[in-house]
Amino acid sequence: MLANYLIGLREGLEASLVVTILVAYLVRAGHGDRLRPVWAGVLAAVAVSLGFGALLSFTSSSLSFQSQEAFGGVLSIVAVGFVTWMIFWMRRTARSLSTELRERVDAALSLGAGALALTAFLAVGREGLETSLFIWSAVQSTGEGVQPVVGATLGLLTAVALGYLFYRGALRINLSRFFTWTGAALIVVAGGVLAYGVHDLQEAGLLPGLDALAFDISGAVPADSWYGTLLRGTLNLTPQTTWLQATVWLLYVVPVSVIFLRPAPARAAVRAATAVLAGIGLSACSSPASVTSATGSGEAPARVVVTATDTACTPSSARLTAGTVTLRLKNIGSRVNELYVLRADGSIAGERENVGPGTSAELTVDMPAGSYTLQCKPGMSGDGIKAAVTATAAGSTAARAADPRLEQAATAYRAYVLAEARRSLAGATQLRDAIKAGDAARSKALYATSRIGWERIEPVAESFGDLDPRIDLREADLEAGQTWTGWHVIEKGLFAGGGTTGLQPVADRLVTDLAELVRRVPEAQVTAVTMANGAKELLDEVSHTKVTGEEEAFSHTDLVDIQANVEGARQIVTLLTPVLTGAAPDLVPQLESTLTQLQGVLDEHRASGAFPSYTTLAPAERRTLSDAVDAASEPLSRLTAAIAS
Amino acid sequence: MNAPPWTAGSAGSAGSAGTSRRAALGLFGGLVGGAVAGGGAAAWAVRTGDGEPAATAGTPVPFHGDHQAGIATAVQDRLHMAAFDLRTTGDAGADRAALIRLLRRWTAAAERMTRGLETVEGGAIPAVADAPPEDTGEALALPPARLTLTLGLGGSLFEHDGRDRLGLRSRRPAALADLPRFKGDDLDAARSGGDLVVQACADDPQVAVHAVRNLARIATGTAAVRWSQLGFGRTSSTTPAEQTPRNLFGFKDGTANIAGDDAEALGRHVWVGAGDDPAAGWMTGGSYLVARRIAMRVESWDRTSLREQEDVTGRHKLSGAPLGATAEHDMVRVGALPATSHVALAHPDSNGGHRILRRGYSYVDGSDGLGHLDAGLFFLAFCRDPRTQYVPLQTRLARSDAMAEYLTHTASGLYAVPPGVGPGEYWAQPLLEA
């Protein structure tokens, strides 16, 4: 609440001061009746600011970040120019007034009336737009509480009140002192405007030297303290000031002060000074904050909420869709916050300042694909808190799939899957025949080999969610009331029950289900990405249930399964290698060496011909196998990213 | 020479319009003062209205109350949980009396330890050096650290291998029926169950360990430790204003949990109501604790892509926002999530509106012997009736959850948590003294 109050106070104070000086001057010159142009200018500025601010907050019309900085810059150049003109006009007419030549006063005033109105309009309007945007964002956040609006309004009222008090004080003091002090105040104010505008141009990248600080007193004078606020509101003094800012400030204030304080300068000199200022004044005003940008592309922008506290800056997602992105900074902390979107090279892609506590504000930024950093600055100073985000083009994987080599790989893999499914079907058919014949020994031998084709393509088979439980369900995975079918029923019967009794219907069912698998292979989703994922999943299978010996709880033929899983993974790698060699050349030798080592460990176990029962593996041997599986799993896990990037 | 017109003007006007100007000034001054005062007061009010902070390390969590502490209490950092098996002699009366004696001594010790005191006055350093200390001493001079001790009673207390050892079988709550076997369970019986269980939670692990250890010491001869579990890392929060903690999968866990100060939700989903089980009225104001030791295959998970992790969980990893939403606490629309994602299946909207109060901890207990960490989630949940709130939920998750591929339940326990203890009473007194 306090922070929003201070924002309102700060925004209102500067405009209040300028208007106060104008009004005080006119009253003391005995021309209180000429206040109308000033009030007209002020009211017009308020109305335009509120209206424009509402328009920007509630619709999506826009300017790009660069354009809005330039627009603000032009506005400020003109404002500084007019304020400077006003300073010297006051001085000039004061001299005229002192000779009591009312005609000259009237003449001067008549020249000045329009200019007075315009000066008032610009002074208020400059601050007015930024204030208006802040007010509207606070109003939009009233769903989150009325406090921000109340706080800011109180701040504005206080600024008006302080202006009035200053006015009262200005009326009482000695006249010459009045001129001197108000003129000096305006010079300092204008200098501050110029310097702050320079800073914004540095942020926009149009001027260099953003990080070269002349001084940094933000420790002693935090931007969101009341004294920091008053300094900022009156002098535009920011606790962190760059060298360019300081230089420009001096270049303006010193010559103008000298000219102002010297007696009776020539008109030409005054005009020259003003012209020089207009020329120098590359100041952009404190930027009127971001405006929501046009959705001209026709597609909905990605929306990301950045939740900011006093110590954290958390986007709702680290991945954005590249293009026109709408970011919403939601400030749930207690300090005023601002959000910067920085490109990978550190340049600013967009910013939104002045987001008070309890309010939210939107910012739309063009974010082509790439890495970005979001930077929240509680207190609007310091390095803030950063969060990395990435913008990726929508449908990039689709674009990648169009790569003909990946299409070829997928086609070749589908053929492999079909061949292996058929291999298992053939093996299961033989198994069924052996069971029918009551040949337990032969059935046992055929059990493991019939599974080879299935184990090579297991992830694809599993993608048919309904087939896998029918074919390969382990007893441990049974649910209460579920009928147990598939290979492991046969396994238990053959290796634990010791016979083929009662297994015939199960074997028939298995053959039917595998035939269904063969039929449905063409409709399986086989793409390069699913292949890459599948290779990782094959070794995950080994790591989860086979290296522990849980898969083949009765037959202990886990090594046969593992061999098949590894072969399946290797086949995928072989088919994807042409693409990998280009996309991720470092990955290929890692895959090669780890898979070869894994195969070597397996080969050691079948040195004498066939794979032994898994129970014969000592814990140390299981450990060796597990380590080799893990080593190969690591590069396999990077396959998908390598072909999809 | 005349005075300049304006000086005359201002002097003149100061006189006649002086009163009105002063009044105007006074009015403005009042407005300004009011604005500043109002703004300041409002700011101050906002600051102090931010909600009660949790008890600090020096403030004990009260042991006595209508409900046991350690359920709705703000989740502490560490867990030490231990289950005990009673040593019974076959004489139901004697065994029951022994249990009552044990619970009396446990209650007295717990009431002191939760205040940061020794189990008995001067327990750590006995006056007689020849006597073993009654308090083991490693918590001497440590602050209470928000220690809570919560007692649960296992089904085996009421009926063990078909025998009614303590004469309590008739008072067993219907909701304490044994959990069924869920798909994929790989339960280690030695780590499951138990006649009694004590949950010690504290911000200091030494305090939590000290508490359980001393209760075990007191129980020597009457009950022995069956299993014990240390937990670090809260994986659920009962204080939504704080940042949601992350589990070992790196995801925020407990976003949609029941808040500890949500009396309405607690009354509906956690505390046993007076009419819930007429045969077990002693449970009114208590709750049921489901403890599941869930091993997580972190190595496989860590090799899984971020996209897959988020699809399996159903939330964005960084922000905790449900997929398709933008902020962590945005309403979950189950229809917008992948059908097999964890959140889609576990959300109350998919479970008939049933909610449970989760209060689990991460654990890492060495290695599995195959080069992997034995890491996981020690899942703890309190609910009013596990038959309707937990069993259907876990059945659905075990059957369909994409996350189940990375999980294995390796131990299980279901316990009846009696209501709170009043001054002068002992734990589970209403059960044992009908």
HADDOCK unambig.tbl for C-alpha pairs under 7 A between the chains (distance, minus, plus):
assign (segid A and resid 1 and name CA) (segid B and resid 43 and name CA) 5.22 0.50 0.50
assign (segid A and resid 2 and name CA) (segid B and resid 39 and name CA) 6.69 0.50 0.50
assign (segid A and resid 2 and name CA) (segid B and resid 40 and name CA) 6.95 0.50 0.50
assign (segid A and resid 2 and name CA) (segid B and resid 43 and name CA) 5.34 0.50 0.50
assign (segid A and resid 28 and name CA) (segid B and resid 6 and name CA) 5.78 0.50 0.50
assign (segid A and resid 29 and name CA) (segid B and resid 6 and name CA) 5.83 0.50 0.50
assign (segid A and resid 30 and name CA) (segid B and resid 6 and name CA) 5.15 0.50 0.50
assign (segid A and resid 100 and name CA) (segid B and resid 4 and name CA) 6.95 0.50 0.50
assign (segid A and resid 151 and name CA) (segid B and resid 39 and name CA) 6.65 0.50 0.50
assign (segid A and resid 154 and name CA) (segid B and resid 35 and name CA) 6.01 0.50 0.50
assign (segid A and resid 154 and name CA) (segid B and resid 39 and name CA) 6.98 0.50 0.50
assign (segid A and resid 158 and name CA) (segid B and resid 32 and name CA) 5.77 0.50 0.50
assign (segid A and resid 158 and name CA) (segid B and resid 35 and name CA) 6.69 0.50 0.50
assign (segid A and resid 161 and name CA) (segid B and resid 28 and name CA) 6.55 0.50 0.50
assign (segid A and resid 161 and name CA) (segid B and resid 32 and name CA) 6.07 0.50 0.50
assign (segid A and resid 304 and name CA) (segid B and resid 326 and name CA) 6.19 0.50 0.50
assign (segid A and resid 305 and name CA) (segid B and resid 326 and name CA) 5.72 0.50 0.50
assign (segid A and resid 305 and name CA) (segid B and resid 327 and name CA) 6.58 0.50 0.50
assign (segid A and resid 314 and name CA) (segid B and resid 319 and name CA) 6.35 0.50 0.50
assign (segid A and resid 315 and name CA) (segid B and resid 319 and name CA) 6.24 0.50 0.50
assign (segid A and resid 316 and name CA) (segid B and resid 318 and name CA) 6.82 0.50 0.50
assign (segid A and resid 316 and name CA) (segid B and resid 319 and name CA) 4.64 0.50 0.50
assign (segid A and resid 316 and name CA) (segid B and resid 321 and name CA) 6.20 0.50 0.50
assign (segid A and resid 316 and name CA) (segid B and resid 326 and name CA) 5.10 0.50 0.50
assign (segid A and resid 316 and name CA) (segid B and resid 327 and name CA) 5.56 0.50 0.50
assign (segid A and resid 317 and name CA) (segid B and resid 316 and name CA) 6.27 0.50 0.50
assign (segid A and resid 317 and name CA) (segid B and resid 318 and name CA) 6.19 0.50 0.50
assign (segid A and resid 317 and name CA) (segid B and resid 319 and name CA) 6.16 0.50 0.50
assign (segid A and resid 318 and name CA) (segid B and resid 318 and name CA) 6.59 0.50 0.50
assign (segid A and resid 476 and name CA) (segid B and resid 184 and name CA) 6.01 0.50 0.50
assign (segid A and resid 477 and name CA) (segid B and resid 183 and name CA) 4.96 0.50 0.50
assign (segid A and resid 477 and name CA) (segid B and resid 184 and name CA) 4.77 0.50 0.50
assign (segid A and resid 478 and name CA) (segid B and resid 183 and name CA) 5.86 0.50 0.50
assign (segid A and resid 479 and name CA) (segid B and resid 182 and name CA) 6.65 0.50 0.50
assign (segid A and resid 479 and name CA) (segid B and resid 183 and name CA) 5.26 0.50 0.50
assign (segid A and resid 540 and name CA) (segid B and resid 300 and name CA) 6.55 0.50 0.50
assign (segid A and resid 623 and name CA) (segid B and resid 370 and name CA) 4.99 0.50 0.50
assign (segid A and resid 623 and name CA) (segid B and resid 371 and name CA) 6.99 0.50 0.50
assign (segid A and resid 626 and name CA) (segid B and resid 370 and name CA) 6.10 0.50 0.50
assign (segid A and resid 627 and name CA) (segid B and resid 371 and name CA) 6.75 0.50 0.50
assign (segid A and resid 634 and name CA) (segid B and resid 303 and name CA) 6.68 0.50 0.50
assign (segid A and resid 637 and name CA) (segid B and resid 303 and name CA) 5.45 0.50 0.50
assign (segid A and resid 637 and name CA) (segid B and resid 304 and name CA) 6.64 0.50 0.50
